């Protein structure tokens, strides 16, 4: 039996009026992390701990506190890189 013979499409599933099997269900899109740990932000930016915390203190990178943990706002890393690229 050929693999294409047993494959079912989403349109045929809807037309048949049945609930798709888990293998047929659409997988959710990958979601990028909104918050990063300081260590993750260091890896993404390829900078050291001192540089990261200097940028946090100056406000160049935004972060939030969650309990005793600090999380870096991922969007602020994109904004930082864009500003640096614009500055040349």
PDB file of N, CA, C and O in Angstrom:
ATOM      1  N   UNK A   1       0.840  -1.183   0.000  1.00  0.00           N
ATOM      2  CA  UNK A   1       0.000   0.000   0.000  1.00  0.00           C
ATOM      3  C   UNK A   1       0.880   1.238   0.000  1.00  0.00           C
ATOM      4  O   UNK A   1       1.845   1.322   0.759  1.00  0.00           O
ATOM      5  N   UNK A   2       0.551   2.184  -0.839  1.00  0.00           N
ATOM      6  CA  UNK A   2       1.324   3.415  -0.912  1.00  0.00           C
ATOM      7  C   UNK A   2       0.902   4.357   0.204  1.00  0.00           C
ATOM      8  O   UNK A   2      -0.264   4.381   0.597  1.00  0.00           O
ATOM      9  N   UNK A   3       1.857   5.136   0.715  1.00  0.00           N
ATOM     10  CA  UNK A   3       1.553   6.036   1.829  1.00  0.00           C
ATOM     11  C   UNK A   3       0.535   7.096   1.447  1.00  0.00           C
ATOM     12  O   UNK A   3      -0.220   7.559   2.304  1.00  0.00           O
ATOM     13  N   UNK A   4       0.496   7.497   0.163  1.00  0.00           N
ATOM     14  CA  UNK A   4      -0.448   8.537  -0.232  1.00  0.00           C
ATOM     15  C   UNK A   4      -1.879   8.037  -0.274  1.00  0.00           C
ATOM     16  O   UNK A   4      -2.811   8.842  -0.270  1.00  0.00           O
ATOM     17  N   UNK A   5      -2.073   6.738  -0.315  1.00  0.00           N
ATOM     18  CA  UNK A   5      -3.416   6.176  -0.355  1.00  0.00           C
ATOM     19  C   UNK A   5      -4.114   6.269   0.997  1.00  0.00           C
ATOM     20  O   UNK A   5      -5.334   6.415   1.055  1.00  0.00           O
ATOM     21  N   UNK A   6      -3.356   6.184   2.072  1.00  0.00           N
ATOM     22  CA  UNK A   6      -3.966   6.177   3.395  1.00  0.00           C
ATOM     23  C   UNK A   6      -4.039   7.560   4.026  1.00  0.00           C
ATOM     24  O   UNK A   6      -4.599   7.723   5.110  1.00  0.00           O
ATOM     25  N   UNK A   7      -3.482   8.539   3.360  1.00  0.00           N
ATOM     26  CA  UNK A   7      -3.452   9.884   3.920  1.00  0.00           C
ATOM     27  C   UNK A   7      -4.809  10.566   3.755  1.00  0.00           C
ATOM     28  O   UNK A   7      -5.430  10.463   2.698  1.00  0.00           O
ATOM     29  N   UNK A   8      -5.259  11.245   4.771  1.00  0.00           N
ATOM     30  CA  UNK A   8      -6.518  11.964   4.738  1.00  0.00           C
ATOM     31  C   UNK A   8      -6.233  13.445   4.843  1.00  0.00           C
ATOM     32  O   UNK A   8      -5.335  13.858   5.577  1.00  0.00           O
ATOM     33  N   UNK A   9      -6.986  14.245   4.118  1.00  0.00           N
ATOM     34  CA  UNK A   9      -6.772  15.692   4.172  1.00  0.00           C
ATOM     35  C   UNK A   9      -7.783  16.328   5.096  1.00  0.00           C
ATOM     36  O   UNK A   9      -8.813  15.733   5.411  1.00  0.00           O
ATOM     37  N   UNK A  10      -7.487  17.539   5.528  1.00  0.00           N
ATOM     38  CA  UNK A  10      -8.396  18.261   6.424  1.00  0.00           C
ATOM     39  C   UNK A  10      -9.728  18.527   5.735  1.00  0.00           C
ATOM     40  O   UNK A  10     -10.773  18.485   6.384  1.00  0.00           O
ATOM     41  N   UNK A  11      -9.710  18.801   4.422  1.00  0.00           N
ATOM     42  CA  UNK A  11     -10.950  19.091   3.725  1.00  0.00           C
ATOM     43  C   UNK A  11     -11.847  17.862   3.664  1.00  0.00           C
ATOM     44  O   UNK A  11     -13.066  17.992   3.779  1.00  0.00           O
ATOM     45  N   UNK A  12     -11.276  16.670   3.487  1.00  0.00           N
ATOM     46  CA  UNK A  12     -12.103  15.472   3.468  1.00  0.00           C
ATOM     47  C   UNK A  12     -12.645  15.175   4.859  1.00  0.00           C
ATOM     48  O   UNK A  12     -13.747  14.644   4.998  1.00  0.00           O
ATOM     49  N   UNK A  13     -11.883  15.514   5.880  1.00  0.00           N
ATOM     50  CA  UNK A  13     -12.349  15.317   7.252  1.00  0.00           C
ATOM     51  C   UNK A  13     -13.576  16.176   7.509  1.00  0.00           C
ATOM     52  O   UNK A  13     -14.556  15.701   8.084  1.00  0.00           O
ATOM     53  N   UNK A  14     -13.533  17.431   7.092  1.00  0.00           N
ATOM     54  CA  UNK A  14     -14.673  18.331   7.278  1.00  0.00           C
ATOM     55  C   UNK A  14     -15.853  17.861   6.443  1.00  0.00           C
ATOM     56  O   UNK A  14     -16.993  17.879   6.909  1.00  0.00           O
ATOM     57  N   UNK A  15     -15.584  17.436   5.202  1.00  0.00           N
ATOM     58  CA  UNK A  15     -16.651  16.995   4.314  1.00  0.00           C
ATOM     59  C   UNK A  15     -17.329  15.748   4.860  1.00  0.00           C
ATOM     60  O   UNK A  15     -18.538  15.582   4.702  1.00  0.00           O
ATOM     61  N   UNK A  16     -16.566  14.871   5.500  1.00  0.00           N
ATOM     62  CA  UNK A  16     -17.122  13.644   6.041  1.00  0.00           C
ATOM     63  C   UNK A  16     -17.863  13.895   7.354  1.00  0.00           C
ATOM     64  O   UNK A  16     -18.594  13.025   7.826  1.00  0.00           O
ATOM     65  N   UNK A  17     -17.681  15.070   7.942  1.00  0.00           N
ATOM     66  CA  UNK A  17     -18.366  15.425   9.171  1.00  0.00           C
ATOM     67  C   UNK A  17     -17.891  14.652  10.389  1.00  0.00           C
ATOM     68  O   UNK A  17     -18.679  14.398  11.300  1.00  0.00           O
ATOM     69  N   UNK A  18     -16.636  14.279  10.425  1.00  0.00           N
ATOM     70  CA  UNK A  18     -16.113  13.539  11.573  1.00  0.00           C
ATOM     71  C   UNK A  18     -15.018  14.337  12.258  1.00  0.00           C
ATOM     72  O   UNK A  18     -14.438  15.252  11.673  1.00  0.00           O
ATOM     73  N   UNK A  19     -14.746  13.986  13.485  1.00  0.00           N
ATOM     74  CA  UNK A  19     -13.680  14.630  14.253  1.00  0.00           C
ATOM     75  C   UNK A  19     -12.350  14.049  13.792  1.00  0.00           C
ATOM     76  O   UNK A  19     -12.211  12.829  13.710  1.00  0.00           O
ATOM     77  N   UNK A  20     -11.368  14.896  13.490  1.00  0.00           N
ATOM     78  CA  UNK A  20     -10.089  14.367  13.026  1.00  0.00           C
ATOM     79  C   UNK A  20      -9.371  13.597  14.129  1.00  0.00           C
ATOM     80  O   UNK A  20      -9.449  13.950  15.306  1.00  0.00           O
ATOM     81  N   UNK A  21      -8.683  12.554  13.731  1.00  0.00           N
ATOM     82  CA  UNK A  21      -7.855  11.798  14.670  1.00  0.00           C
ATOM     83  C   UNK A  21      -6.705  12.679  15.121  1.00  0.00           C
ATOM     84  O   UNK A  21      -6.346  13.618  14.409  1.00  0.00           O
ATOM     85  N   UNK A  22      -6.109  12.409  16.288  1.00  0.00           N
ATOM     86  CA  UNK A  22      -5.003  13.243  16.762  1.00  0.00           C
ATOM     87  C   UNK A  22      -3.890  13.398  15.723  1.00  0.00           C
ATOM     88  O   UNK A  22      -3.282  14.464  15.628  1.00  0.00           O
ATOM     89  N   UNK A  23      -3.620  12.360  14.953  1.00  0.00           N
ATOM     90  CA  UNK A  23      -2.563  12.456  13.944  1.00  0.00           C
ATOM     91  C   UNK A  23      -2.957  13.371  12.795  1.00  0.00           C
ATOM     92  O   UNK A  23      -2.088  13.882  12.089  1.00  0.00           O
ATOM     93  N   UNK A  24      -4.275  13.589  12.594  1.00  0.00           N
ATOM     94  CA  UNK A  24      -4.755  14.454  11.521  1.00  0.00           C
ATOM     95  C   UNK A  24      -4.946  15.891  11.978  1.00  0.00           C
ATOM     96  O   UNK A  24      -4.993  16.802  11.152  1.00  0.00           O
ATOM     97  N   UNK A  25      -5.057  16.102  13.275  1.00  0.00           N
ATOM     98  CA  UNK A  25      -5.315  17.441  13.813  1.00  0.00           C
ATOM     99  C   UNK A  25      -4.144  18.358  13.498  1.00  0.00           C
ATOM    100  O   UNK A  25      -2.995  17.925  13.423  1.00  0.00           O
ATOM    101  N   UNK A  26      -4.457  19.615  13.319  1.00  0.00           N
ATOM    102  CA  UNK A  26      -3.407  20.595  13.042  1.00  0.00           C
ATOM    103  C   UNK A  26      -2.583  20.822  14.300  1.00  0.00           C
ATOM    104  O   UNK A  26      -3.130  20.970  15.393  1.00  0.00           O
ATOM    105  N   UNK A  27      -1.283  20.849  14.143  1.00  0.00           N
ATOM    106  CA  UNK A  27      -0.437  21.142  15.288  1.00  0.00           C
ATOM    107  C   UNK A  27      -0.426  22.650  15.482  1.00  0.00           C
ATOM    108  O   UNK A  27      -0.425  23.397  14.503  1.00  0.00           O
ATOM    109  N   UNK A  28      -0.419  23.110  16.729  1.00  0.00           N
ATOM    110  CA  UNK A  28      -0.413  24.555  16.967  1.00  0.00           C
ATOM    111  C   UNK A  28       0.889  25.164  16.461  1.00  0.00           C
ATOM    112  O   UNK A  28       1.921  24.493  16.437  1.00  0.00           O
ATOM    113  N   UNK A  29       0.846  26.431  16.059  1.00  0.00           N
ATOM    114  CA  UNK A  29       2.076  27.076  15.578  1.00  0.00           C
ATOM    115  C   UNK A  29       3.089  27.205  16.703  1.00  0.00           C
ATOM    116  O   UNK A  29       2.721  27.315  17.873  1.00  0.00           O
ATOM    117  N   UNK A  30       4.352  27.191  16.346  1.00  0.00           N
ATOM    118  CA  UNK A  30       5.405  27.390  17.339  1.00  0.00           C
ATOM    119  C   UNK A  30       5.331  28.829  17.840  1.00  0.00           C
ATOM    120  O   UNK A  30       5.219  29.765  17.048  1.00  0.00           O
ATOM    121  N   UNK A  31       5.392  28.994  19.127  1.00  0.00           N
ATOM    122  CA  UNK A  31       5.324  30.322  19.732  1.00  0.00           C
ATOM    123  C   UNK A  31       6.678  30.626  20.344  1.00  0.00           C
ATOM    124  O   UNK A  31       7.205  29.848  21.140  1.00  0.00           O
ATOM    125  N   UNK A  32       7.230  31.758  19.968  1.00  0.00           N
ATOM    126  CA  UNK A  32       8.511  32.172  20.538  1.00  0.00           C
ATOM    127  C   UNK A  32       8.291  32.615  21.980  1.00  0.00           C
ATOM    128  O   UNK A  32       7.239  33.152  22.326  1.00  0.00           O
ATOM    129  N   UNK A  33       9.281  32.386  22.797  1.00  0.00           N
ATOM    130  CA  UNK A  33       9.199  32.786  24.201  1.00  0.00           C
ATOM    131  C   UNK A  33       9.071  34.300  24.300  1.00  0.00           C
ATOM    132  O   UNK A  33       9.790  35.035  23.623  1.00  0.00           O
ATOM    133  N   UNK A  34       8.171  34.756  25.130  1.00  0.00           N
ATOM    134  CA  UNK A  34       7.987  36.193  25.345  1.00  0.00           C
ATOM    135  C   UNK A  34       8.948  36.719  26.390  1.00  0.00           C
ATOM    136  O   UNK A  34       9.344  37.884  26.361  1.00  0.00           O
ATOM    137  N   UNK A  35       9.318  35.845  27.315  1.00  0.00           N
ATOM    138  CA  UNK A  35      10.227  36.212  28.394  1.00  0.00           C
ATOM    139  C   UNK A  35      11.392  35.240  28.404  1.00  0.00           C
ATOM    140  O   UNK A  35      11.219  34.042  28.176  1.00  0.00           O
ATOM    141  N   UNK A  36      12.573  35.764  28.670  1.00  0.00           N
ATOM    142  CA  UNK A  36      13.783  34.952  28.715  1.00  0.00           C
ATOM    143  C   UNK A  36      14.465  35.114  30.059  1.00  0.00           C
ATOM    144  O   UNK A  36      14.344  36.157  30.703  1.00  0.00           O
ATOM    145  N   UNK A  37      15.170  34.099  30.477  1.00  0.00           N
ATOM    146  CA  UNK A  37      16.007  34.237  31.659  1.00  0.00           C
ATOM    147  C   UNK A  37      17.211  35.086  31.267  1.00  0.00           C
ATOM    148  O   UNK A  37      17.522  35.192  30.081  1.00  0.00           O
ATOM    149  N   UNK A  38      17.892  35.691  32.230  1.00  0.00           N
ATOM    150  CA  UNK A  38      19.101  36.445  31.880  1.00  0.00           C
ATOM    151  C   UNK A  38      20.120  35.576  31.127  1.00  0.00           C
ATOM    152  O   UNK A  38      20.758  36.054  30.189  1.00  0.00           O
ATOM    153  N   UNK A  39      20.276  34.324  31.521  1.00  0.00           N
ATOM    154  CA  UNK A  39      21.225  33.443  30.840  1.00  0.00           C
ATOM    155  C   UNK A  39      20.821  33.219  29.384  1.00  0.00           C
ATOM    156  O   UNK A  39      21.681  33.193  28.503  1.00  0.00           O
ATOM    157  N   UNK A  40      19.520  33.058  29.121  1.00  0.00           N
ATOM    158  CA  UNK A  40      19.042  32.885  27.747  1.00  0.00           C
ATOM    159  C   UNK A  40      19.277  34.149  26.926  1.00  0.00           C
ATOM    160  O   UNK A  40      19.664  34.070  25.760  1.00  0.00           O
ATOM    161  N   UNK A  41      19.043  35.310  27.529  1.00  0.00           N
ATOM    162  CA  UNK A  41      19.265  36.576  26.828  1.00  0.00           C
ATOM    163  C   UNK A  41      20.748  36.754  26.487  1.00  0.00           C
ATOM    164  O   UNK A  41      21.085  37.251  25.413  1.00  0.00           O
ATOM    165  N   UNK A  42      21.618  36.351  27.393  1.00  0.00           N
ATOM    166  CA  UNK A  42      23.057  36.417  27.131  1.00  0.00           C
ATOM    167  C   UNK A  42      23.417  35.580  25.906  1.00  0.00           C
ATOM    168  O   UNK A  42      24.193  36.016  25.055  1.00  0.00           O
ATOM    169  N   UNK A  43      22.854  34.388  25.823  1.00  0.00           N
ATOM    170  CA  UNK A  43      23.144  33.493  24.694  1.00  0.00           C
ATOM    171  C   UNK A  43      22.619  34.100  23.401  1.00  0.00           C
ATOM    172  O   UNK A  43      23.318  34.105  22.388  1.00  0.00           O
ATOM    173  N   UNK A  44      21.394  34.611  23.431  1.00  0.00           N
ATOM    174  CA  UNK A  44      20.783  35.191  22.236  1.00  0.00           C
ATOM    175  C   UNK A  44      21.607  36.373  21.726  1.00  0.00           C
ATOM    176  O   UNK A  44      21.860  36.491  20.527  1.00  0.00           O
ATOM    177  N   UNK A  45      22.018  37.235  22.635  1.00  0.00           N
ATOM    178  CA  UNK A  45      22.782  38.427  22.245  1.00  0.00           C
ATOM    179  C   UNK A  45      24.279  38.168  22.107  1.00  0.00           C
ATOM    180  O   UNK A  45      25.017  38.984  21.554  1.00  0.00           O
ATOM    181  N   UNK A  46      24.712  37.017  22.619  1.00  0.00           N
ATOM    182  CA  UNK A  46      26.140  36.662  22.620  1.00  0.00           C
ATOM    183  C   UNK A  46      26.970  37.706  23.357  1.00  0.00           C
ATOM    184  O   UNK A  46      27.989  38.194  22.869  1.00  0.00           O
ATOM    185  N   UNK A  47      26.484  38.027  24.561  1.00  0.00           N
ATOM    186  CA  UNK A  47      27.193  38.979  25.418  1.00  0.00           C
ATOM    187  C   UNK A  47      27.365  38.337  26.793  1.00  0.00           C
ATOM    188  O   UNK A  47      26.753  37.314  27.099  1.00  0.00           O
ATOM    189  N   UNK A  48      28.199  38.953  27.602  1.00  0.00           N
ATOM    190  CA  UNK A  48      28.450  38.461  28.945  1.00  0.00           C
ATOM    191  C   UNK A  48      27.438  38.982  29.952  1.00  0.00           C
ATOM    192  O   UNK A  48      26.616  39.848  29.654  1.00  0.00           O
ATOM    193  N   UNK A  49      27.524  38.430  31.141  1.00  0.00           N
ATOM    194  CA  UNK A  49      26.610  38.782  32.222  1.00  0.00           C
ATOM    195  C   UNK A  49      26.723  40.259  32.601  1.00  0.00           C
ATOM    196  O   UNK A  49      25.710  40.929  32.802  1.00  0.00           O
ATOM    197  N   UNK A  50      27.943  40.759  32.696  1.00  0.00           N
ATOM    198  CA  UNK A  50      28.145  42.163  33.082  1.00  0.00           C
ATOM    199  C   UNK A  50      27.517  43.102  32.062  1.00  0.00           C
ATOM    200  O   UNK A  50      26.846  44.066  32.431  1.00  0.00           O
ATOM    201  N   UNK A  51      27.734  42.820  30.774  1.00  0.00           N
ATOM    202  CA  UNK A  51      27.150  43.667  29.718  1.00  0.00           C
ATOM    203  C   UNK A  51      25.628  43.630  29.780  1.00  0.00           C
ATOM    204  O   UNK A  51      24.973  44.664  29.649  1.00  0.00           O
ATOM    205  N   UNK A  52      25.067  42.439  29.979  1.00  0.00           N
ATOM    206  CA  UNK A  52      23.613  42.316  30.043  1.00  0.00           C
ATOM    207  C   UNK A  52      23.061  43.144  31.196  1.00  0.00           C
ATOM    208  O   UNK A  52      22.119  43.915  31.013  1.00  0.00           O
ATOM    209  N   UNK A  53      23.641  42.987  32.382  1.00  0.00           N
ATOM    210  CA  UNK A  53      23.108  43.711  33.537  1.00  0.00           C
ATOM    211  C   UNK A  53      23.353  45.215  33.445  1.00  0.00           C
ATOM    212  O   UNK A  53      22.586  45.996  34.009  1.00  0.00           O
ATOM    213  N   UNK A  54      24.399  45.632  32.751  1.00  0.00           N
ATOM    214  CA  UNK A  54      24.612  47.064  32.492  1.00  0.00           C
ATOM    215  C   UNK A  54      23.485  47.604  31.616  1.00  0.00           C
ATOM    216  O   UNK A  54      22.952  48.683  31.872  1.00  0.00           O
ATOM    217  N   UNK A  55      23.126  46.838  30.574  1.00  0.00           N
ATOM    218  CA  UNK A  55      22.040  47.257  29.679  1.00  0.00           C
ATOM    219  C   UNK A  55      20.689  47.235  30.390  1.00  0.00           C
ATOM    220  O   UNK A  55      19.832  48.072  30.110  1.00  0.00           O
ATOM    221  N   UNK A  56      20.493  46.300  31.294  1.00  0.00           N
ATOM    222  CA  UNK A  56      19.258  46.265  32.077  1.00  0.00           C
ATOM    223  C   UNK A  56      19.167  47.492  32.984  1.00  0.00           C
ATOM    224  O   UNK A  56      18.123  48.138  33.072  1.00  0.00           O
ATOM    225  N   UNK A  57      20.268  47.799  33.649  1.00  0.00           N
ATOM    226  CA  UNK A  57      20.286  48.929  34.581  1.00  0.00           C
ATOM    227  C   UNK A  57      20.052  50.256  33.858  1.00  0.00           C
ATOM    228  O   UNK A  57      19.391  51.149  34.389  1.00  0.00           O
ATOM    229  N   UNK A  58      20.599  50.380  32.638  1.00  0.00           N
ATOM    230  CA  UNK A  58      20.444  51.629  31.880  1.00  0.00           C
ATOM    231  C   UNK A  58      19.083  51.740  31.199  1.00  0.00           C
ATOM    232  O   UNK A  58      18.715  52.814  30.721  1.00  0.00           O
ATOM    233  N   UNK A  59      18.328  50.633  31.152  1.00  0.00           N
ATOM    234  CA  UNK A  59      17.019  50.655  30.508  1.00  0.00           C
ATOM    235  C   UNK A  59      17.055  50.293  29.032  1.00  0.00           C
ATOM    236  O   UNK A  59      16.017  50.303  28.370  1.00  0.00           O
ATOM    237  N   UNK A  60      18.236  49.972  28.504  1.00  0.00           N
ATOM    238  CA  UNK A  60      18.334  49.575  27.098  1.00  0.00           C
ATOM    239  C   UNK A  60      17.579  48.277  26.841  1.00  0.00           C
ATOM    240  O   UNK A  60      17.047  48.068  25.751  1.00  0.00           O
ATOM    241  N   UNK A  61      17.535  47.412  27.837  1.00  0.00           N
ATOM    242  CA  UNK A  61      16.806  46.154  27.771  1.00  0.00           C
ATOM    243  C   UNK A  61      15.791  46.169  28.901  1.00  0.00           C
ATOM    244  O   UNK A  61      16.129  46.482  30.043  1.00  0.00           O
ATOM    245  N   UNK A  62      14.533  45.827  28.578  1.00  0.00           N
ATOM    246  CA  UNK A  62      13.469  45.812  29.582  1.00  0.00           C
ATOM    247  C   UNK A  62      13.357  44.434  30.226  1.00  0.00           C
ATOM    248  O   UNK A  62      13.596  43.407  29.591  1.00  0.00           O
ATOM    249  N   UNK A  63      12.989  44.444  31.497  1.00  0.00           N
ATOM    250  CA  UNK A  63      12.783  43.189  32.214  1.00  0.00           C
ATOM    251  C   UNK A  63      11.650  43.356  33.218  1.00  0.00           C
ATOM    252  O   UNK A  63      11.219  44.466  33.527  1.00  0.00           O
ATOM    253  N   UNK A  64      11.189  42.226  33.709  1.00  0.00           N
ATOM    254  CA  UNK A  64      10.157  42.237  34.742  1.00  0.00           C
ATOM    255  C   UNK A  64      10.590  41.291  35.853  1.00  0.00           C
ATOM    256  O   UNK A  64      11.416  40.402  35.648  1.00  0.00           O
ATOM    257  N   UNK A  65      10.021  41.500  37.022  1.00  0.00           N
ATOM    258  CA  UNK A  65      10.260  40.599  38.155  1.00  0.00           C
ATOM    259  C   UNK A  65       9.067  39.671  38.275  1.00  0.00           C
ATOM    260  O   UNK A  65       7.916  40.108  38.249  1.00  0.00           O
ATOM    261  N   UNK A  66       9.357  38.383  38.406  1.00  0.00           N
ATOM    262  CA  UNK A  66       8.338  37.380  38.690  1.00  0.00           C
ATOM    263  C   UNK A  66       8.765  36.708  39.984  1.00  0.00           C
ATOM    264  O   UNK A  66       9.618  35.821  39.995  1.00  0.00           O
ATOM    265  N   UNK A  67       8.157  37.150  41.063  1.00  0.00           N
ATOM    266  CA  UNK A  67       8.609  36.656  42.364  1.00  0.00           C
ATOM    267  C   UNK A  67      10.029  37.127  42.605  1.00  0.00           C
ATOM    268  O   UNK A  67      10.306  38.327  42.585  1.00  0.00           O
ATOM    269  N   UNK A  68      10.936  36.175  42.834  1.00  0.00           N
ATOM    270  CA  UNK A  68      12.350  36.524  43.040  1.00  0.00           C
ATOM    271  C   UNK A  68      13.154  36.440  41.754  1.00  0.00           C
ATOM    272  O   UNK A  68      14.350  36.733  41.746  1.00  0.00           O
ATOM    273  N   UNK A  69      12.509  36.045  40.674  1.00  0.00           N
ATOM    274  CA  UNK A  69      13.204  35.874  39.390  1.00  0.00           C
ATOM    275  C   UNK A  69      13.060  37.093  38.503  1.00  0.00           C
ATOM    276  O   UNK A  69      12.049  37.793  38.555  1.00  0.00           O
ATOM    277  N   UNK A  70      14.060  37.341  37.699  1.00  0.00           N
ATOM    278  CA  UNK A  70      14.013  38.410  36.707  1.00  0.00           C
ATOM    279  C   UNK A  70      13.887  37.756  35.343  1.00  0.00           C
ATOM    280  O   UNK A  70      14.582  36.784  35.045  1.00  0.00           O
ATOM    281  N   UNK A  71      12.992  38.295  34.507  1.00  0.00           N
ATOM    282  CA  UNK A  71      12.822  37.812  33.146  1.00  0.00           C
ATOM    283  C   UNK A  71      12.988  38.976  32.177  1.00  0.00           C
ATOM    284  O   UNK A  71      12.506  40.084  32.415  1.00  0.00           O
ATOM    285  N   UNK A  72      13.674  38.697  31.094  1.00  0.00           N
ATOM    286  CA  UNK A  72      13.950  39.698  30.072  1.00  0.00           C
ATOM    287  C   UNK A  72      12.811  39.669  29.062  1.00  0.00           C
ATOM    288  O   UNK A  72      12.404  38.596  28.615  1.00  0.00           O
ATOM    289  N   UNK A  73      12.295  40.833  28.700  1.00  0.00           N
ATOM    290  CA  UNK A  73      11.245  40.935  27.688  1.00  0.00           C
ATOM    291  C   UNK A  73      11.913  40.710  26.331  1.00  0.00           C
ATOM    292  O   UNK A  73      12.742  41.511  25.898  1.00  0.00           O
ATOM    293  N   UNK A  74      11.547  39.617  25.667  1.00  0.00           N
ATOM    294  CA  UNK A  74      12.198  39.228  24.414  1.00  0.00           C
ATOM    295  C   UNK A  74      12.092  40.325  23.353  1.00  0.00           C
ATOM    296  O   UNK A  74      13.044  40.549  22.605  1.00  0.00           O
ATOM    297  N   UNK A  75      10.962  41.004  23.276  1.00  0.00           N
ATOM    298  CA  UNK A  75      10.786  42.067  22.285  1.00  0.00           C
ATOM    299  C   UNK A  75      11.832  43.171  22.465  1.00  0.00           C
ATOM    300  O   UNK A  75      12.238  43.807  21.493  1.00  0.00           O
ATOM    301  N   UNK A  76      12.263  43.396  23.698  1.00  0.00           N
ATOM    302  CA  UNK A  76      13.253  44.449  23.928  1.00  0.00           C
ATOM    303  C   UNK A  76      14.613  44.086  23.334  1.00  0.00           C
ATOM    304  O   UNK A  76      15.412  44.973  23.032  1.00  0.00           O
ATOM    305  N   UNK A  77      14.885  42.782  23.164  1.00  0.00           N
ATOM    306  CA  UNK A  77      16.139  42.382  22.528  1.00  0.00           C
ATOM    307  C   UNK A  77      16.109  42.716  21.043  1.00  0.00           C
ATOM    308  O   UNK A  77      17.102  43.182  20.484  1.00  0.00           O
ATOM    309  N   UNK A  78      14.956  42.473  20.401  1.00  0.00           N
ATOM    310  CA  UNK A  78      14.805  42.847  18.991  1.00  0.00           C
ATOM    311  C   UNK A  78      14.926  44.362  18.824  1.00  0.00           C
ATOM    312  O   UNK A  78      15.560  44.850  17.889  1.00  0.00           O
ATOM    313  N   UNK A  79      14.300  45.097  19.757  1.00  0.00           N
ATOM    314  CA  UNK A  79      14.361  46.562  19.697  1.00  0.00           C
ATOM    315  C   UNK A  79      15.797  47.054  19.867  1.00  0.00           C
ATOM    316  O   UNK A  79      16.224  47.979  19.176  1.00  0.00           O
ATOM    317  N   UNK A  80      16.540  46.437  20.787  1.00  0.00           N
ATOM    318  CA  UNK A  80      17.930  46.813  21.009  1.00  0.00           C
ATOM    319  C   UNK A  80      18.761  46.614  19.745  1.00  0.00           C
ATOM    320  O   UNK A  80      19.522  47.495  19.345  1.00  0.00           O
ATOM    321  N   UNK A  81      18.610  45.459  19.129  1.00  0.00           N
ATOM    322  CA  UNK A  81      19.385  45.161  17.917  1.00  0.00           C
ATOM    323  C   UNK A  81      19.006  46.134  16.798  1.00  0.00           C
ATOM    324  O   UNK A  81      19.882  46.597  16.067  1.00  0.00           O
ATOM    325  N   UNK A  82      17.727  46.447  16.654  1.00  0.00           N
ATOM    326  CA  UNK A  82      17.283  47.406  15.623  1.00  0.00           C
ATOM    327  C   UNK A  82      17.898  48.791  15.866  1.00  0.00           C
ATOM    328  O   UNK A  82      18.370  49.442  14.934  1.00  0.00           O
ATOM    329  N   UNK A  83      17.884  49.231  17.134  1.00  0.00           N
ATOM    330  CA  UNK A  83      18.479  50.540  17.452  1.00  0.00           C
ATOM    331  C   UNK A  83      19.963  50.544  17.149  1.00  0.00           C
ATOM    332  O   UNK A  83      20.487  51.516  16.604  1.00  0.00           O
ATOM    333  N   UNK A  84      20.641  49.467  17.498  1.00  0.00           N
ATOM    334  CA  UNK A  84      22.091  49.391  17.261  1.00  0.00           C
ATOM    335  C   UNK A  84      22.383  49.367  15.750  1.00  0.00           C
ATOM    336  O   UNK A  84      23.343  49.986  15.293  1.00  0.00           O
ATOM    337  N   UNK A  85      21.560  48.658  14.990  1.00  0.00           N
ATOM    338  CA  UNK A  85      21.748  48.595  13.534  1.00  0.00           C
ATOM    339  C   UNK A  85      21.509  49.958  12.900  1.00  0.00           C
ATOM    340  O   UNK A  85      22.226  50.348  11.979  1.00  0.00           O
ATOM    341  N   UNK A  86      20.493  50.694  13.391  1.00  0.00           N
ATOM    342  CA  UNK A  86      20.200  52.024  12.860  1.00  0.00           C
ATOM    343  C   UNK A  86      21.330  53.003  13.168  1.00  0.00           C
ATOM    344  O   UNK A  86      21.630  53.892  12.371  1.00  0.00           O
ATOM    345  N   UNK A  87      21.957  52.825  14.344  1.00  0.00           N
ATOM    346  CA  UNK A  87      23.049  53.711  14.743  1.00  0.00           C
ATOM    347  C   UNK A  87      24.294  53.458  13.916  1.00  0.00           C
ATOM    348  O   UNK A  87      25.186  54.303  13.835  1.00  0.00           O
ATOM    349  N   UNK A  88      24.345  52.288  13.306  1.00  0.00           N
ATOM    350  CA  UNK A  88      25.453  51.991  12.386  1.00  0.00           C
ATOM    351  C   UNK A  88      26.619  51.409  13.045  1.00  0.00           C
ATOM    352  O   UNK A  88      27.617  51.114  12.387  1.00  0.00           O
TER     353      UNK A  88
END
